[in-house]
Amino acid sequence: AQSVTQLDSHVSVSEGTPVLLRCNYSSSYSPSLFWYVQHPNKGLQLLLKYTSAATLVKGINGFEAEFKKSETSFHLTKPSAHMSDAAEYFCVVASDNTDKLIFGTGTRLQVFP
Amino acid sequence: EAQVTQNPRYLITVTGKKLTVTCSQNMNHEYMSWYRQDPGLGLRQIYYSMNVEVTDKGDVPEGYKVSRKEKRNFPLILESPSPNQTSLYFCASSLMGFDNQPQHFGDGTRLSIL
């Protein structure tokens, strides 16, 4: 069965410092993986997706994620945090054999000036 | 503008009073789904629909109904709401299934069942 674990429920960084949001997944097959961002009172927006092409995936707003099969990880990074990055981030894996998305429990990113 | 529109955005109601949350998309997407979001649990899928007249249960379908009579609309129906259905609900759509397709989300509907 597929699953996804976001290792940190909260992450706090200072503006201008790097961001690392961690995600581990479990999947029987080659997975499709996504990161979504949710700003307050808004729906989720796709940041980036991995679908078995390049292992380093670039997304919007300067975010990127690296698929590491040996570590079953798909961590999200950004070199320099901006105040507008403060939001909740969800790592998502596509189910192997059903038309379902499986969401992690989310990581809330706080950015301090 | 491409969008998924949910109504209402906020609703406070009482146990047992039937309610419907509407969802409409203007992107001609085939796949639509409903999620509920609860603190510490992420998003859990309630129902999804691959196309008109085709619906399937997600992970937490109990207490909910859906219908897909038209491609653009996918209403969520709570026939007899209970307090444990108090939650934040999201409708989403994508072109064809979810694989390799980004989901477009509505802005959410916050339901409070007293």
Contacts between the chains, C-beta under 8 A, distances in Angstrom:
chain1	res1	chain2	res2	distance
A	9	B	40	7.7
A	32	B	99	5.5
A	32	B	100	6.5
A	34	B	102	7.8
A	36	B	103	7.8
A	41	B	107	7.1
A	41	B	108	7.3
A	42	B	107	5.7
A	42	B	108	7.4
A	43	B	4	7.3
A	43	B	90	5.7
A	43	B	92	7.7
A	43	B	105	3.2
A	43	B	106	5.2
A	43	B	107	5.0
A	43	B	108	5.8
A	44	B	43	7.6
A	44	B	90	7.0
A	44	B	92	7.7
A	44	B	103	7.2
A	44	B	105	4.5
A	45	B	105	7.2
A	46	B	102	4.1
A	46	B	103	6.9
A	49	B	100	7.3
A	49	B	102	6.8
A	51	B	99	7.7
A	51	B	100	5.1
A	90	B	42	6.3
A	90	B	43	7.0
A	94	B	98	6.1
A	94	B	99	5.5
A	99	B	31	7.3
A	99	B	48	6.3
A	99	B	50	6.4
A	99	B	56	7.5
A	99	B	97	5.2
A	99	B	98	6.1
A	99	B	99	7.9
A	100	B	45	5.8
A	100	B	48	7.3
A	100	B	58	6.6
A	100	B	59	7.4
A	100	B	98	7.5
A	101	B	45	6.9
A	101	B	98	5.4
A	101	B	103	7.1
A	103	B	35	7.8
A	103	B	42	4.0
A	103	B	43	4.2
A	103	B	44	7.3
A	104	B	42	5.5
A	105	B	40	5.9
A	105	B	41	6.3
A	105	B	42	4.3
A	106	B	42	5.5
